[in-house]
Amino acid sequence: MDRDLRLRGPDPRARRRRAARGRQIALFRAFDGRLSAVGNRDPHSGAYVMSRGITGTRGDEPVVATPMHKQVFSLVTGVCLDDPALAIPTYPTRVTNGTVEVSVE
């Protein structure tokens, strides 16, 4: 687990971008407090912008829409809901003593 990722403060939709073991990770906290970590690279454009995406839900599925082309990706599975041939990596998270840990193994 990489322990260098923190989400604190009053904004329930907090988001961060960090490098962990050579990977850029986009970390999100939803209104309900649920944490999600995904790869920061948008597979459609190739830009590292997922951390700037628009978060929300489709049905009960937490999602992030890319800021460039607005494709919507599941924060649970990483699969693009608009084009299932596209996906972003997802990473398990946990909170230990107030620090968010992300497994990038």
C-alpha positions as CSV (number, residue, x, y, z in Angstrom):
1,M,0.0,0.0,0.0
2,D,1.2,3.5,-0.9
3,R,0.7,5.8,2.1
4,D,1.4,9.1,0.5
5,L,-2.2,9.9,-0.5
6,R,-4.3,12.1,1.7
7,L,-7.8,13.5,1.5
8,R,-8.8,15.9,4.3
9,G,-10.8,19.0,4.6
10,P,-14.5,20.0,4.4
11,D,-15.1,19.3,0.7
12,P,-16.9,15.9,0.5
13,R,-16.0,15.6,-3.2
14,A,-12.3,16.0,-2.6
15,R,-10.0,14.8,-5.3
16,R,-6.2,14.5,-5.6
17,R,-3.6,13.4,-8.1
18,R,-0.5,11.6,-7.0
19,A,2.3,9.5,-8.3
20,A,2.6,6.0,-6.8
21,R,5.2,3.6,-7.9
22,G,5.5,5.2,-11.3
23,R,1.8,5.5,-11.9
24,Q,-0.4,8.6,-11.7
25,I,-3.4,7.9,-9.5
26,A,-6.6,10.0,-9.3
27,L,-8.2,9.7,-5.9
28,F,-11.8,10.7,-5.2
29,R,-14.0,10.9,-2.2
30,A,-17.8,10.9,-2.9
31,F,-20.5,12.7,-0.9
32,D,-21.2,9.5,1.1
33,G,-17.5,9.3,2.1
34,R,-16.7,6.4,-0.3
35,L,-13.1,6.5,-1.7
36,S,-12.1,5.6,-5.2
37,A,-8.7,5.4,-6.8
38,V,-8.3,5.1,-10.6
39,G,-5.5,5.7,-13.1
40,N,-5.2,9.4,-14.0
41,R,-4.7,8.8,-17.8
42,D,-7.8,9.3,-20.0
43,P,-7.6,6.3,-22.4
44,H,-9.4,8.3,-25.2
45,S,-7.2,11.4,-25.3
46,G,-4.0,10.0,-23.6
47,A,-3.9,13.0,-21.3
48,Y,-3.4,12.7,-17.5
49,V,-6.7,14.5,-16.6
50,M,-9.0,12.0,-14.8
51,S,-8.4,13.8,-11.5
52,R,-10.1,16.9,-13.0
53,G,-13.1,14.9,-14.1
54,I,-16.7,15.4,-13.1
55,T,-17.9,12.9,-10.5
56,G,-21.4,11.7,-10.0
57,T,-23.5,8.6,-10.4
58,R,-25.4,6.7,-13.1
59,G,-28.0,4.8,-11.3
60,D,-26.2,3.6,-8.2
61,E,-22.8,3.4,-9.9
62,P,-20.3,6.1,-8.9
63,V,-18.7,7.5,-12.0
64,V,-16.2,10.1,-13.3
65,A,-16.6,11.9,-16.7
66,T,-13.4,12.9,-18.4
67,P,-13.0,16.6,-18.6
68,M,-11.9,16.6,-22.3
69,H,-14.4,14.3,-24.1
70,K,-16.9,13.6,-21.3
71,Q,-16.7,9.7,-21.5
72,V,-18.1,8.3,-18.3
73,F,-16.1,5.7,-16.4
74,S,-17.2,3.5,-13.4
75,L,-15.2,4.3,-10.3
76,V,-15.9,0.7,-9.2
77,T,-14.8,-1.3,-12.3
78,G,-13.0,1.3,-14.4
79,V,-15.1,0.4,-17.5
80,C,-16.3,3.2,-19.7
81,L,-20.1,3.2,-19.6
82,D,-20.2,4.9,-23.0
83,D,-17.8,2.6,-24.8
84,P,-17.1,-0.7,-22.9
85,A,-13.9,-1.3,-25.0
86,L,-12.3,1.5,-23.0
87,A,-11.3,1.2,-19.3
88,I,-9.1,2.8,-16.7
89,P,-7.3,0.9,-13.9
90,T,-8.9,0.9,-10.5
91,Y,-7.0,0.5,-7.2
92,P,-8.2,-0.8,-3.8
93,T,-8.1,1.9,-1.0
94,R,-8.3,1.9,2.8
95,V,-8.0,4.5,5.5
96,T,-5.5,3.9,8.3
97,N,-5.1,6.5,11.0
98,G,-6.5,9.2,8.8
99,T,-4.3,8.4,5.8
100,V,-5.6,7.0,2.6
101,E,-3.7,4.0,1.4
102,V,-3.9,2.9,-2.2
103,S,-2.7,-0.5,-3.4
104,V,-0.9,-0.3,-6.8
105,E,0.4,-3.8,-6.8
